[in-house]
Amino acid sequence: MILTGLHLLLTYRCLYECDHCFVYSSPKAEATMPLAMALDAVRQARELGTVNEIYLEGGEPFLHYPIMVEVIREASRLGLEIGIVTNGYFAVTVEDAEVWLKPLLEAGLSSVSVSDDTFHSDESEEITPAARTAEAARNLGINVGTICIEPPRGICDGKEKGAPVLGGDVRFRGRAVEKLADENLPRKSWDSFDECPDEDFEKIGRLHLDPFGYLYSCQGVVAGNLKEKSLAEIVREYQPATEPIIGPLMRGGPAALVREYRLPLEGQYIDACHLCYLARKMLRERYPDHLAPPQVYGDA
């Protein structure tokens, strides 16, 4: 593992309860990262020597604005690039959005990624809050990216392994399995999903840290816990091939989980994430420390 990016999930709480959400965010989700934990994580990332970028995510990080400001300020002080992911709910107007963003820029914010799709806005809106946020960020000279997830069509197009999901089809993990796995979507046999299309578990470049201390590259597949070991220890001791979940995924994708654990999942699935998520749900009781937190499996 050569870690170059650390993404802090400041909270699982969000104003929306999107059908496609990987981590089951909603207004009812309560877990929030304390400031001390967030600052400590940023400092540990800097001490690691390989991390150059911090991202603040959720849930919706703007729900904890003062915490976000302090984390941005500390990351900037340490010489790290610092970005945020938001749905821009606060952008009633472009001018309002500028008022929200300007203190973050002054604290050292490098970039903003906005979630701008039909899951996060009313289709009748001519200009979405996310679009207003993006315009405000550009007005202030902040780098802007857009995350646009399309309604599900079936088998997802490929992307570079290890890269964040920034668009394309829904990935069928998290709430999407419950809400969007329509029986009319095209499916493939379980044994065709013989690799993980999204993650290179051997060469992880980024990790997500959640309020419970869990570190994962893919939501719910734990690489370590920052409340139990330091970031340096987790990176140094990471042996993916010997992990009970990551190991099979490396050897043969979700199909290997089914084979090696003899799971009753020899059917048809929409994508690799769909099969993997269902397999992991079946294995959670056996491997609770490796498949966590309950929040991302809909059990919070």
HELIX and SHEET records of a PDB file:
HELIX    1   1 LEU A   35  LEU A   48  1                                  14    
HELIX    2   2 PRO A   61  HIS A   64  5                                   4    
HELIX    3   3 TYR A   65  ARG A   77  1                                  13    
HELIX    4   4 VAL A   94  ALA A  107  1                                  14    
HELIX    5   5 PRO A  129  ASN A  139  1                                  11    
HELIX    6   6 ARG A  175  LYS A  179  1                                   5    
HELIX    7   7 TRP A  190  SER A  192  5                                   3    
HELIX    8   8 PHE A  201  LYS A  203  5                                   3    
HELIX    9   9 LEU A  231  GLU A  237  1                                   7    
HELIX   10  10 PRO A  240  THR A  242  5                                   3    
HELIX   11  11 ILE A  246  TYR A  261  1                                  16    
HELIX   12  12 ALA A  272  LEU A  283  1                                  12    
HELIX   13  13 PRO A  294  TYR A  297  5                                   4    
SHEET    1   A 9 GLY A 167  ASP A 169  0                                        
SHEET    2   A 9 ASN A 143  GLU A 150  1                                        
SHEET    3   A 9 SER A 111  SER A 115  1                                        
SHEET    4   A 9 GLU A  81  THR A  86  1                                        
SHEET    5   A 9 GLU A  53  GLU A  57  1                                        
SHEET    6   A 9 GLY A   5  LEU A   9  1                                        
SHEET    7   A 9 ARG A 206  LEU A 209  1                                        
SHEET    8   A 9 TYR A 214  TYR A 216 -1                                        
SHEET    9   A 9 VAL A 222  ASN A 225 -1                                        
SHEET    1   B 2 LYS A 188  SER A 189  0                                        
SHEET    2   B 2 GLN A 268  TYR A 269 -1                                        
END                                                                             
